[in-house]
Amino acid sequence: MKVFKNIYTAGIASLLALSFAGCSKDTFTEINADPNRPSAVSTPSILVGAEKQLMNTLRNEEMNLRGAQLYAQYFSQNIYTDQSRYVVTNSYADNYWTGLYKALNNLNEIITLNTDEATRSIAAAGAAGTNVNQIAIARVLKAFAFHSLTDVFGDIPYQSYGNAGPEFQALQQNPDNLTPGYASQEKIYKDLLNELKQSADTLLKYGSATTFGNSDIIYKGQNAKWAKFANSLRLRLATRIAKKDPTGARGHIEDALNKGVFTSNADNAAFKYTATSPNEAPLYRATVIANRKDFAVSHVLIEALQGKRGPFTAADPRLPKYAKPNVRGQYVGQPYGLPLAAGNMFPTDSISLPGDLINAADYAEVLQEYSEVAFLISEYRTWDQATYEQGVRASLEKWGVGTAEVTAYLAALPAATQENVLSQKYIALFNQGVEAWTEIRRTGYPLYLVKKDDVIWSGVRSGTTLTYRFTPEVGTAIPTRFVYPLKEQSTNRENYQKALANQGDDVTSTRLWWNKD
């Protein structure tokens, strides 16, 4: 849908300082200019803002820390435990929706500036790159943003560069469309796959070119890497809909593999933050800057990495990368989903908080990485052993595990099966909350996640034997979606109601199209 572009320009402060006394006609023209719609902003400047807006929203405290990371049971709350039991504030959905549509509007502005005859030559000036390459990269990022939206909500307002279908009404301007219709997730996914295919083909054609230069935080403008990312993302999305559209999915997977997907960690798509304000990573801002210690690594993940839970019995060398030891030098997970009355039963110095690597100010937030691609290929090849091992190795090496430990862990790895591949994929997706939650919804793995009525802690406190079971406050299982923003229910009510008629009730238990039987 239409959301004002999040572009910041210089000179606003000086405009505010102007006195109205004796203002010339030119001065009034400057004052009346909309700072959210500057007349001359370079496309590289728009891109860096869009990339940051995209990643800030996807990994913000609300959606990632309080939503998807809890749903995936990577983290668990202490003190306040409601969100571990699926109580989510409506504003989380509002902010996620608004933030991603802001990023989409900026990405669409890049496309507009590169297609409008009045601005095409200016947009391609200097080191920005050719019009076609700028458009291709913007389309890839738009596809990533739209898939991040539809995987959370289902049917959404959508817009396509290559398909001007009447049901695709988002991002419309001149005139603005403030009440766009919703497209079905089925149509969105099929169009996203075509958008990625066309973009990858363009970027491969000009593979040696550089686009946007250093303003592109993800790949420093390297077209060849953007092409690999587009095809790797196509592999992800095609796998997601393989049960709903097996023929279409197979065609996209084969084409993506033939044209080139990630082959090493050097290909990983990641947005690296800085150690200086105001550009620190989202988790760092949520925990270190805010001095928050009410989120710890869950007992589910800690025990899985210790070889005490799930199909892997060897100690996982990623444990000290993901978590910190407590004051006694032990790794102890916070029991997931304790009732509120028991939320503060474990002092923060007795449990494992997030590790320094993931909690660094300059952390590189991942959009997609090679280990995921290897696991996707293993799945496509009916749980192929070689790519399964490549996926595990890639994850270990990405987290800085030493060569000897990598070799030892791989030697102890059980053979590739559906459970083993998908359980390793879950471990590798740590800190990529929405994608991990989405894969849990799609596959049902790992099997060892806490479920309703499972015992989550049993022991003696103050001479009394206590047993706590997992009791969700909302629903009976991991939520399958977020509810739509409240503002959609009021300002775009007619289209909102049409979406419900197509998809189902606006509740967290309604399954998305790709997840329906």
Kinemage of the C-alpha trace (Angstrom):
@kinemage 1
@onewidth
@group {chain A} dominant
@subgroup {mainchain}
@vectorlist {calphas} color= white
{ca met a 1} P 0.000 0.000 0.000
{ca lys a 2} L 1.041 3.650 -0.128
{ca val a 3} L 3.275 4.815 2.704
{ca phe a 4} L 5.299 8.029 2.641
{ca lys a 5} L 8.883 7.471 1.527
{ca asn a 6} L 11.476 7.454 4.263
{ca ile a 7} L 14.077 9.642 2.551
{ca tyr a 8} L 16.056 12.138 4.574
{ca thr a 9} L 17.451 15.273 2.958
{ca ala a 10} L 19.777 17.992 4.113
{ca gly a 11} L 18.733 21.561 4.590
{ca ile a 12} L 15.495 21.119 6.533
{ca ala a 13} L 16.904 22.791 9.636
{ca ser a 14} L 17.983 25.844 7.664
{ca leu a 15} L 14.534 26.125 6.132
{ca leu a 16} L 12.958 26.156 9.569
{ca ala a 17} L 15.285 28.987 10.585
{ca leu a 18} L 14.129 31.282 7.800
{ca ser a 19} L 12.160 34.354 8.793
{ca phe a 20} L 8.934 34.982 6.970
{ca ala a 21} L 9.666 38.731 6.963
{ca gly a 22} L 10.775 39.779 3.511
{ca cys a 23} L 10.564 36.263 2.008
{ca ser a 24} L 10.989 36.171 -1.734
{ca lys a 25} L 8.881 34.067 -4.060
{ca asp a 26} L 11.801 31.626 -4.398
{ca thr a 27} L 12.048 31.302 -0.635
{ca phe a 28} L 8.348 30.467 -0.343
{ca thr a 29} L 8.830 27.835 -3.045
{ca glu a 30} L 11.574 26.235 -0.942
{ca ile a 31} L 9.452 26.330 2.213
{ca asn a 32} L 6.510 24.707 0.473
{ca ala a 33} L 8.595 21.840 -0.953
{ca asp a 34} L 7.712 18.470 0.565
{ca pro a 35} L 10.862 17.131 2.282
{ca asn a 36} L 9.524 13.602 1.906
{ca arg a 37} L 9.495 14.025 -1.867
{ca pro a 38} L 12.778 15.726 -2.738
{ca ser a 39} L 13.222 16.714 -6.346
{ca ala a 40} L 16.780 15.438 -6.680
{ca val a 41} L 17.927 12.520 -4.584
{ca ser a 42} L 20.496 10.119 -6.011
{ca thr a 43} L 19.412 6.531 -6.415
{ca pro a 44} L 22.432 5.211 -4.428
{ca ser a 45} L 21.294 7.358 -1.496
{ca ile a 46} L 17.785 5.965 -1.781
{ca leu a 47} L 19.133 2.410 -1.944
{ca val a 48} L 21.194 2.572 1.237
{ca gly a 49} L 18.194 4.009 3.083
{ca ala a 50} L 15.912 1.295 1.701
{ca glu a 51} L 18.307 -1.510 2.645
{ca lys a 52} L 18.604 -0.212 6.185
{ca gln a 53} L 14.848 0.342 6.514
{ca leu a 54} L 14.259 -3.199 5.275
{ca met a 55} L 16.657 -4.846 7.717
{ca asn a 56} L 15.729 -2.614 10.665
{ca thr a 57} L 12.110 -3.655 10.202
{ca leu a 58} L 12.716 -7.345 9.585
{ca arg a 59} L 14.980 -7.690 12.630
{ca asn a 60} L 13.447 -5.123 14.936
{ca glu a 61} L 12.839 -5.846 18.608
{ca glu a 62} L 9.117 -6.303 18.109
{ca met a 63} L 8.925 -8.657 15.138
{ca asn a 64} L 12.181 -10.564 15.510
{ca leu a 65} L 12.880 -10.609 19.249
{ca arg a 66} L 9.358 -10.572 20.678
{ca gly a 67} L 7.697 -12.418 17.813
{ca ala a 68} L 9.508 -14.768 15.463
{ca gln a 69} L 12.533 -15.578 17.657
{ca leu a 70} L 10.131 -16.634 20.398
{ca tyr a 71} L 7.873 -18.539 18.005
{ca ala a 72} L 10.959 -20.423 16.778
{ca gln a 73} L 11.899 -21.047 20.435
{ca tyr a 74} L 15.435 -19.758 19.956
{ca phe a 75} L 14.903 -17.286 22.775
{ca ser a 76} L 12.757 -17.383 25.895
{ca gln a 77} L 11.568 -14.630 28.159
{ca asn a 78} L 12.323 -14.293 31.818
{ca ile a 79} L 10.289 -12.002 34.125
{ca tyr a 80} L 7.577 -11.271 31.531
{ca thr a 81} L 6.612 -14.444 29.686
{ca asp a 82} L 3.358 -13.624 27.905
{ca gln a 83} L 4.905 -13.347 24.452
{ca ser a 84} L 6.546 -16.763 24.831
{ca arg a 85} L 2.987 -17.989 25.197
{ca tyr a 86} L 1.820 -16.272 22.011
{ca val a 87} L 0.402 -12.995 23.319
{ca val a 88} L 1.507 -10.381 20.777
{ca thr a 89} L 0.680 -6.684 20.830
{ca asn a 90} L -1.189 -5.416 17.759
{ca ser a 91} L 1.287 -2.572 17.271
{ca tyr a 92} L 3.980 -5.096 16.331
{ca ala a 93} L 2.069 -5.962 13.178
{ca asp a 94} L 1.410 -2.283 12.465
{ca asn a 95} L 5.080 -1.330 12.683
{ca tyr a 96} L 6.267 -4.301 10.629
{ca trp a 97} L 3.716 -3.554 7.906
{ca thr a 98} L 4.513 0.176 7.822
{ca gly a 99} L 8.280 -0.313 7.916
{ca leu a 100} L 8.403 -2.774 5.030
{ca tyr a 101} L 6.074 -0.694 2.868
{ca lys a 102} L 8.323 2.325 3.489
{ca ala a 103} L 11.262 0.290 2.196
{ca leu a 104} L 9.177 -0.864 -0.767
{ca asn a 105} L 8.215 2.694 -1.652
{ca asn a 106} L 11.867 3.706 -1.688
{ca leu a 107} L 12.823 0.726 -3.848
{ca asn a 108} L 9.976 1.558 -6.191
{ca glu a 109} L 11.240 5.141 -6.385
{ca ile a 110} L 14.537 3.804 -7.727
{ca ile a 111} L 12.618 1.998 -10.459
{ca thr a 112} L 10.561 5.108 -11.243
{ca leu a 113} L 13.623 7.333 -11.542
{ca asn a 114} L 15.236 4.783 -13.850
{ca thr a 115} L 12.210 4.433 -16.123
{ca asp a 116} L 10.910 8.011 -16.357
{ca glu a 117} L 12.351 9.677 -19.466
{ca ala a 118} L 12.797 12.913 -17.522
{ca thr a 119} L 15.061 11.305 -14.894
{ca arg a 120} L 16.638 8.228 -16.529
{ca ser a 121} L 19.901 9.885 -17.503
{ca ile a 122} L 20.291 11.593 -14.132
{ca ala a 123} L 19.613 8.332 -12.280
{ca ala a 124} L 22.372 6.552 -14.224
{ca ala a 125} L 24.959 9.304 -13.763
{ca gly a 126} L 28.301 8.736 -12.081
{ca ala a 127} L 28.866 5.382 -10.380
{ca ala a 128} L 25.186 4.564 -9.941
{ca gly a 129} L 25.120 2.083 -12.809
{ca thr a 130} L 22.878 1.585 -15.789
{ca asn a 131} L 19.121 1.929 -15.622
{ca val a 132} L 18.462 -1.763 -16.268
{ca asn a 133} L 20.853 -2.936 -13.558
{ca gln a 134} L 19.484 -0.536 -10.953
{ca ile a 135} L 15.978 -1.713 -11.745
{ca ala a 136} L 17.018 -5.376 -11.490
{ca ile a 137} L 18.569 -4.970 -8.026
{ca ala a 138} L 15.574 -2.977 -6.791
{ca arg a 139} L 13.292 -5.767 -8.037
{ca val a 140} L 15.280 -8.390 -6.106
{ca leu a 141} L 14.997 -6.412 -2.880
{ca lys a 142} L 11.315 -5.749 -3.514
{ca ala a 143} L 10.775 -9.485 -3.922
{ca phe a 144} L 12.547 -10.112 -0.620
{ca ala a 145} L 10.449 -7.470 1.158
{ca phe a 146} L 7.148 -8.661 -0.301
{ca his a 147} L 7.867 -12.291 0.566
{ca ser a 148} L 8.743 -11.167 4.110
{ca leu a 149} L 5.323 -9.508 4.305
{ca thr a 150} L 3.199 -12.248 2.782
{ca asp a 151} L 4.867 -14.942 4.908
{ca val a 152} L 3.738 -13.060 8.010
{ca phe a 153} L 0.240 -11.948 6.973
{ca gly a 154} L -0.842 -13.922 3.886
{ca asp a 155} L -2.806 -11.896 1.323
{ca ile a 156} L -1.434 -8.332 1.112
{ca pro a 157} L -1.430 -5.312 -1.217
{ca tyr a 158} L 1.199 -6.189 -3.822
{ca gln a 159} L 2.895 -4.548 -6.775
{ca ser a 160} L 4.848 -6.070 -9.651
{ca tyr a 161} L 7.290 -4.511 -12.102
{ca gly a 162} L 6.747 -7.129 -14.795
{ca asn a 163} L 3.022 -7.751 -14.354
{ca ala a 164} L 0.526 -4.901 -14.381
{ca gly a 165} L -2.393 -7.113 -13.366
{ca pro a 166} L -5.419 -5.252 -11.941
{ca glu a 167} L -5.140 -7.089 -8.602
{ca phe a 168} L -1.654 -5.661 -7.972
{ca gln a 169} L -2.464 -2.222 -6.531
{ca ala a 170} L 0.194 -1.431 -3.912
{ca leu a 171} L 2.667 1.487 -4.170
{ca gln a 172} L 0.468 3.375 -6.633
{ca gln a 173} L 1.132 7.113 -6.975
{ca asn a 174} L -0.006 9.987 -9.158
{ca pro a 175} L -2.672 9.663 -7.955
{ca asp a 176} L -1.957 7.920 -4.660
{ca asn a 177} L -3.995 4.826 -3.891
{ca leu a 178} L -4.547 4.811 -0.137
{ca thr a 179} L -6.946 1.842 -0.215
{ca pro a 180} L -5.302 -0.796 -2.441
{ca gly a 181} L -6.819 -4.201 -2.943
{ca tyr a 182} L -5.158 -7.310 -1.556
{ca ala a 183} L -3.625 -9.898 -3.867
{ca ser a 184} L -3.856 -13.580 -3.001
{ca gln a 185} L -0.703 -15.211 -1.697
{ca glu a 186} L -0.841 -17.705 -4.556
{ca lys a 187} L -0.651 -14.938 -7.156
{ca ile a 188} L 1.992 -13.084 -5.160
{ca tyr a 189} L 4.294 -16.085 -4.900
{ca lys a 190} L 4.027 -16.995 -8.550
{ca asp a 191} L 4.761 -13.427 -9.569
{ca leu a 192} L 7.676 -13.125 -7.107
{ca leu a 193} L 9.309 -16.137 -8.732
{ca asn a 194} L 9.012 -14.521 -12.158
{ca glu a 195} L 10.321 -11.196 -10.829
{ca leu a 196} L 13.381 -12.958 -9.422
{ca lys a 197} L 13.955 -14.946 -12.606
{ca gln a 198} L 13.820 -11.872 -14.834
{ca ser a 199} L 16.030 -9.866 -12.475
{ca ala a 200} L 18.610 -12.645 -12.219
{ca asp a 201} L 18.731 -13.003 -15.991
{ca thr a 202} L 19.414 -9.279 -16.388
{ca leu a 203} L 22.111 -9.262 -13.716
{ca leu a 204} L 23.773 -12.332 -15.234
{ca lys a 205} L 23.796 -10.653 -18.634
{ca tyr a 206} L 25.756 -7.767 -17.111
{ca gly a 207} L 27.538 -9.875 -14.520
{ca ser a 208} L 30.824 -7.982 -14.612
{ca ala a 209} L 29.155 -4.613 -14.009
{ca thr a 210} L 29.026 -2.708 -10.728
{ca thr a 211} L 25.798 -0.994 -9.667
{ca phe a 212} L 25.288 1.508 -6.811
{ca gly a 213} L 28.893 1.060 -5.650
{ca asn a 214} L 29.575 1.297 -1.918
{ca ser a 215} L 26.070 2.607 -1.294
{ca asp a 216} L 25.004 -1.008 -1.644
{ca ile a 217} L 25.813 -2.331 1.824
{ca ile a 218} L 24.906 -5.926 0.923
{ca tyr a 219} L 27.156 -6.617 -2.084
{ca lys a 220} L 29.004 -3.372 -2.839
{ca gly a 221} L 27.231 -3.312 -6.169
{ca gln a 222} L 28.508 -6.612 -7.584
{ca asn a 223} L 25.974 -7.695 -10.183
{ca ala a 224} L 27.181 -11.302 -10.274
{ca lys a 225} L 26.497 -11.732 -6.555
{ca trp a 226} L 23.100 -10.104 -6.840
{ca ala a 227} L 22.259 -12.623 -9.585
{ca lys a 228} L 23.222 -15.510 -7.294
{ca phe a 229} L 21.089 -14.032 -4.526
{ca ala a 230} L 18.081 -13.701 -6.842
{ca asn a 231} L 18.376 -17.338 -7.914
{ca ser a 232} L 18.978 -18.531 -4.342
{ca leu a 233} L 15.921 -16.649 -3.141
{ca arg a 234} L 13.983 -18.222 -6.007
{ca leu a 235} L 15.109 -21.621 -4.718
{ca arg a 236} L 13.715 -20.725 -1.271
{ca leu a 237} L 10.353 -19.525 -2.567
{ca ala a 238} L 9.902 -22.355 -5.052
{ca thr a 239} L 10.582 -24.912 -2.317
{ca arg a 240} L 7.977 -23.213 -0.143
{ca ile a 241} L 5.209 -23.735 -2.698
{ca ala a 242} L 6.366 -27.117 -4.008
{ca lys a 243} L 3.341 -28.921 -2.532
{ca lys a 244} L 0.880 -26.378 -3.923
{ca asp a 245} L 2.447 -26.041 -7.400
{ca pro a 246} L 4.904 -28.921 -7.929
{ca thr a 247} L 5.368 -28.375 -11.653
{ca gly a 248} L 5.967 -24.632 -11.405
{ca ala a 249} L 8.245 -25.041 -8.407
{ca arg a 250} L 10.342 -27.696 -10.123
{ca gly a 251} L 10.802 -25.510 -13.194
{ca his a 252} L 12.036 -22.565 -11.128
{ca ile a 253} L 14.319 -24.733 -8.992
{ca glu a 254} L 15.975 -26.366 -11.993
{ca asp a 255} L 16.396 -23.030 -13.758
{ca ala a 256} L 17.857 -21.384 -10.650
{ca leu a 257} L 20.309 -24.241 -10.086
{ca asn a 258} L 21.401 -24.216 -13.722
{ca lys a 259} L 22.007 -20.450 -13.726
{ca gly a 260} L 23.806 -20.321 -10.394
{ca val a 261} L 22.974 -20.119 -6.708
{ca phe a 262} L 25.213 -19.594 -3.668
{ca thr a 263} L 28.215 -21.933 -3.570
{ca ser a 264} L 30.075 -20.655 -0.489
{ca asn a 265} L 29.775 -18.274 2.440
{ca ala a 266} L 31.419 -15.625 0.270
{ca asp a 267} L 28.057 -15.377 -1.529
{ca asn a 268} L 25.978 -14.735 1.613
{ca ala a 269} L 23.550 -11.816 1.411
{ca ala a 270} L 23.987 -9.797 4.605
{ca phe a 271} L 23.572 -6.202 5.747
{ca lys a 272} L 26.447 -5.299 8.051
{ca tyr a 273} L 25.779 -2.612 10.624
{ca thr a 274} L 28.429 -0.376 12.201
{ca ala a 275} L 29.726 0.009 15.723
{ca thr a 276} L 28.838 3.701 15.793
{ca ser a 277} L 25.527 5.400 16.540
{ca pro a 278} L 22.925 5.480 15.061
{ca asn a 279} L 23.748 2.507 12.839
{ca glu a 280} L 24.125 -0.316 15.355
{ca ala a 281} L 22.435 -3.666 14.768
{ca pro a 282} L 18.832 -4.110 15.989
{ca leu a 283} L 19.526 -6.746 18.659
{ca tyr a 284} L 22.372 -4.665 20.082
{ca arg a 285} L 20.055 -1.665 20.349
{ca ala a 286} L 17.358 -3.774 21.989
{ca thr a 287} L 19.608 -5.384 24.597
{ca val a 288} L 22.937 -3.598 25.126
{ca ile a 289} L 21.909 0.022 24.580
{ca ala a 290} L 18.609 -0.483 26.389
{ca asn a 291} L 20.373 -2.688 28.993
{ca arg a 292} L 17.698 -5.356 28.602
{ca lys a 293} L 18.333 -8.830 30.005
{ca asp a 294} L 14.823 -10.227 29.937
{ca phe a 295} L 15.489 -12.406 26.869
{ca ala a 296} L 17.760 -15.432 27.180
{ca val a 297} L 18.595 -18.339 24.908
{ca ser a 298} L 15.907 -20.988 25.398
{ca his a 299} L 16.438 -24.339 27.032
{ca val a 300} L 15.186 -25.880 23.775
{ca leu a 301} L 18.115 -24.574 21.744
{ca ile a 302} L 20.725 -24.972 24.484
{ca glu a 303} L 19.803 -28.622 25.019
{ca ala a 304} L 19.756 -29.290 21.271
{ca leu a 305} L 23.270 -27.858 20.951
{ca gln a 306} L 24.423 -29.879 23.956
{ca gly a 307} L 23.211 -33.085 22.275
{ca lys a 308} L 20.533 -33.647 24.928
{ca arg a 309} L 17.480 -32.909 22.762
{ca gly a 310} L 16.668 -33.957 19.224
{ca pro a 311} L 18.466 -36.274 16.780
{ca phe a 312} L 22.039 -35.021 17.326
{ca thr a 313} L 24.003 -36.400 20.261
{ca ala a 314} L 27.379 -34.734 19.666
{ca ala a 315} L 28.121 -31.414 21.372
{ca asp a 316} L 27.639 -28.634 18.835
{ca pro a 317} L 30.570 -26.171 18.617
{ca arg a 318} L 28.136 -23.371 17.759
{ca leu a 319} L 26.925 -23.291 21.368
{ca pro a 320} L 29.518 -20.729 22.588
{ca lys a 321} L 28.830 -18.670 19.457
{ca tyr a 322} L 25.090 -18.508 20.071
{ca ala a 323} L 25.063 -18.135 23.848
{ca lys a 324} L 27.067 -16.936 26.836
{ca pro a 325} L 27.836 -19.147 29.822
{ca asn a 326} L 26.319 -18.124 33.132
{ca val a 327} L 28.410 -16.896 36.065
{ca arg a 328} L 29.380 -20.491 36.891
{ca gly a 329} L 30.680 -21.077 33.384
{ca gln a 330} L 27.734 -23.292 32.446
{ca tyr a 331} L 25.321 -23.099 29.527
{ca val a 332} L 21.806 -23.085 30.945
{ca gly a 333} L 18.790 -22.248 28.818
{ca gln a 334} L 15.840 -20.265 30.124
{ca pro a 335} L 12.860 -22.677 30.275
{ca tyr a 336} L 10.609 -21.732 27.384
{ca gly a 337} L 7.112 -20.472 28.159
{ca leu a 338} L 6.980 -20.495 31.940
{ca pro a 339} L 3.818 -19.035 33.476
{ca leu a 340} L 4.056 -15.417 34.547
{ca ala a 341} L 4.246 -16.352 38.237
{ca ala a 342} L 7.446 -18.318 37.561
{ca gly a 343} L 8.975 -15.909 35.075
{ca asn a 344} L 11.640 -14.579 37.437
{ca met a 345} L 12.523 -17.966 38.911
{ca phe a 346} L 15.886 -17.939 37.111
{ca pro a 347} L 18.072 -14.868 37.803
{ca thr a 348} L 19.859 -13.558 34.719
{ca asp a 349} L 23.271 -14.573 36.073
{ca ser a 350} L 22.106 -18.203 36.260
{ca ile a 351} L 21.071 -18.594 32.600
{ca ser a 352} L 22.639 -18.081 29.176
{ca leu a 353} L 22.100 -14.722 27.500
{ca pro a 354} L 22.666 -14.173 23.734
{ca gly a 355} L 26.314 -14.573 22.720
{ca asp a 356} L 28.617 -11.679 21.894
{ca leu a 357} L 28.737 -12.547 18.171
{ca ile a 358} L 25.010 -12.140 17.576
{ca asn a 359} L 24.791 -9.245 20.017
{ca ala a 360} L 27.538 -7.156 18.420
{ca ala a 361} L 26.882 -3.573 17.364
{ca asp a 362} L 28.329 -4.287 13.914
{ca tyr a 363} L 26.539 -7.607 13.435
{ca ala a 364} L 25.803 -8.596 9.821
{ca glu a 365} L 22.095 -9.404 9.598
{ca val a 366} L 21.528 -12.191 7.069
{ca leu a 367} L 18.987 -12.059 4.269
{ca gln a 368} L 20.036 -15.481 2.977
{ca glu a 369} L 23.159 -17.616 3.281
{ca tyr a 370} L 24.857 -20.568 1.659
{ca ser a 371} L 24.029 -23.088 4.384
{ca glu a 372} L 20.303 -22.578 3.742
{ca val a 373} L 20.827 -23.032 0.014
{ca ala a 374} L 22.696 -26.311 0.595
{ca phe a 375} L 19.872 -27.613 2.798
{ca leu a 376} L 17.311 -26.599 0.156
{ca ile a 377} L 19.229 -28.533 -2.484
{ca ser a 378} L 19.467 -31.552 -0.168
{ca glu a 379} L 15.689 -31.439 0.258
{ca tyr a 380} L 15.094 -31.121 -3.489
{ca arg a 381} L 17.348 -34.128 -4.098
{ca thr a 382} L 15.393 -36.191 -1.547
{ca trp a 383} L 17.695 -35.604 1.413
{ca asp a 384} L 21.002 -35.740 -0.395
{ca gln a 385} L 23.953 -36.520 1.891
{ca ala a 386} L 26.636 -34.374 0.227
{ca thr a 387} L 24.699 -31.102 0.244
{ca tyr a 388} L 23.454 -31.827 3.774
{ca glu a 389} L 27.062 -32.007 4.950
{ca gln a 390} L 27.928 -28.892 2.949
{ca gly a 391} L 25.131 -27.020 4.697
{ca val a 392} L 26.328 -28.030 8.151
{ca arg a 393} L 29.947 -27.211 7.289
{ca ala a 394} L 28.969 -23.802 5.894
{ca ser a 395} L 27.079 -22.899 9.061
{ca leu a 396} L 29.917 -23.994 11.325
{ca glu a 397} L 32.486 -22.058 9.295
{ca lys a 398} L 30.306 -18.969 9.103
{ca trp a 399} L 30.217 -18.837 12.905
{ca gly a 400} L 33.989 -19.146 13.136
{ca val a 401} L 34.263 -22.741 14.334
{ca gly a 402} L 37.825 -24.066 13.982
{ca thr a 403} L 38.823 -26.640 11.363
{ca ala a 404} L 39.416 -29.483 13.832
{ca glu a 405} L 36.044 -28.952 15.493
{ca val a 406} L 34.297 -28.796 12.129
{ca thr a 407} L 35.873 -32.097 11.104
{ca ala a 408} L 34.975 -33.782 14.390
{ca tyr a 409} L 31.370 -32.597 14.331
{ca leu a 410} L 30.846 -33.707 10.725
{ca ala a 411} L 32.291 -37.117 11.560
{ca ala a 412} L 29.666 -37.549 14.291
{ca leu a 413} L 26.805 -36.284 12.126
{ca pro a 414} L 24.027 -38.838 11.529
{ca ala a 415} L 23.048 -39.569 7.928
{ca ala a 416} L 20.798 -37.283 5.933
{ca thr a 417} L 17.097 -37.837 6.496
{ca gln a 418} L 14.187 -35.435 6.427
{ca glu a 419} L 14.381 -34.941 10.176
{ca asn a 420} L 18.163 -34.535 10.278
{ca val a 421} L 18.402 -32.107 7.359
{ca leu a 422} L 15.556 -29.910 8.567
{ca ser a 423} L 16.737 -30.013 12.179
{ca gln a 424} L 20.208 -28.860 11.110
{ca lys a 425} L 18.614 -26.175 8.992
{ca tyr a 426} L 16.753 -24.946 12.075
{ca ile a 427} L 20.011 -24.653 14.003
{ca ala a 428} L 21.665 -22.812 11.109
{ca leu a 429} L 18.820 -20.290 10.810
{ca phe a 430} L 19.395 -19.029 14.353
{ca asn a 431} L 18.725 -15.283 14.634
{ca gln a 432} L 16.843 -15.235 11.307
{ca gly a 433} L 13.564 -15.274 13.166
{ca val a 434} L 10.906 -14.906 10.476
{ca glu a 435} L 12.535 -17.423 8.131
{ca ala a 436} L 13.018 -19.975 10.920
{ca trp a 437} L 9.405 -19.554 12.071
{ca thr a 438} L 8.251 -19.888 8.459
{ca glu a 439} L 10.172 -23.129 7.991
{ca ile a 440} L 8.675 -24.536 11.194
{ca arg a 441} L 5.220 -23.755 9.813
{ca arg a 442} L 6.081 -25.281 6.427
{ca thr a 443} L 7.803 -28.468 7.553
{ca gly a 444} L 6.788 -29.169 11.150
{ca tyr a 445} L 10.472 -29.581 12.095
{ca pro a 446} L 12.278 -29.778 14.403
{ca leu a 447} L 10.134 -32.286 16.237
{ca tyr a 448} L 11.623 -31.427 19.615
{ca leu a 449} L 10.080 -27.965 19.979
{ca val a 450} L 7.951 -27.413 23.078
{ca lys a 451} L 4.266 -28.165 22.546
{ca lys a 452} L 1.140 -27.614 24.597
{ca asp a 453} L 1.170 -29.541 27.902
{ca asp a 454} L 4.850 -30.515 27.612
{ca val a 455} L 6.784 -30.328 30.876
{ca ile a 456} L 9.164 -27.385 30.568
{ca trp a 457} L 10.671 -27.468 34.050
{ca ser a 458} L 10.451 -29.661 37.112
{ca gly a 459} L 12.409 -29.319 40.327
{ca val a 460} L 12.462 -28.237 43.932
{ca arg a 461} L 12.130 -24.628 45.062
{ca ser a 462} L 12.022 -23.684 48.760
{ca gly a 463} L 11.431 -27.292 49.716
{ca thr a 464} L 8.493 -27.670 47.321
{ca thr a 465} L 8.510 -29.873 44.223
{ca leu a 466} L 7.204 -27.887 41.265
{ca thr a 467} L 6.314 -28.931 37.723
{ca tyr a 468} L 5.489 -26.441 34.986
{ca arg a 469} L 3.862 -27.367 31.692
{ca phe a 470} L 3.620 -25.239 28.586
{ca thr a 471} L 0.218 -23.590 28.459
{ca pro a 472} L -0.292 -21.081 25.607
{ca glu a 473} L -2.411 -18.040 26.376
{ca val a 474} L -3.536 -17.772 22.760
{ca gly a 475} L -4.356 -20.831 20.675
{ca thr a 476} L -2.921 -24.289 21.165
{ca ala a 477} L 0.124 -24.283 18.863
{ca ile a 478} L 2.762 -22.030 17.330
{ca pro a 479} L 0.942 -19.157 15.555
{ca thr a 480} L 0.685 -19.515 11.796
{ca arg a 481} L 0.489 -15.785 11.021
{ca phe a 482} L 0.173 -12.283 12.487
{ca val a 483} L -3.164 -10.460 12.445
{ca tyr a 484} L -3.453 -7.518 10.070
{ca pro a 485} L -2.662 -4.013 11.352
{ca leu a 486} L -5.581 -2.301 13.065
{ca lys a 487} L -5.324 0.644 10.681
{ca glu a 488} L -6.120 -1.668 7.741
{ca gln a 489} L -9.319 -2.678 9.460
{ca ser a 490} L -10.447 0.945 9.625
{ca thr a 491} L -8.902 2.801 6.667
{ca asn a 492} L -9.014 -0.036 4.106
{ca arg a 493} L -11.915 -1.978 5.517
{ca glu a 494} L -13.579 -3.107 2.281
{ca asn a 495} L -10.411 -4.672 0.885
{ca tyr a 496} L -9.486 -6.029 4.302
{ca gln a 497} L -12.805 -7.876 4.469
{ca lys a 498} L -12.312 -9.244 0.948
{ca ala a 499} L -8.957 -10.618 2.044
{ca leu a 500} L -10.597 -12.400 4.977
{ca ala a 501} L -13.238 -13.860 2.687
{ca asn a 502} L -10.470 -15.315 0.533
{ca gln a 503} L -8.010 -16.356 3.214
{ca gly a 504} L -9.928 -16.977 6.423
{ca asp a 505} L -10.487 -15.281 9.747
{ca asp a 506} L -7.998 -12.637 10.902
{ca val a 507} L -6.607 -14.763 13.729
{ca thr a 508} L -3.180 -16.221 14.419
{ca ser a 509} L -4.324 -19.798 13.726
{ca thr a 510} L -5.446 -19.228 10.125
{ca arg a 511} L -3.097 -21.040 7.770
{ca leu a 512} L -1.519 -19.284 4.816
{ca trp a 513} L -2.056 -20.525 1.253
{ca trp a 514} L 1.272 -22.348 0.960
{ca asn a 515} L 0.656 -23.990 4.340
{ca lys a 516} L -2.865 -25.282 3.721
{ca asp a 517} L -3.459 -28.986 3.122
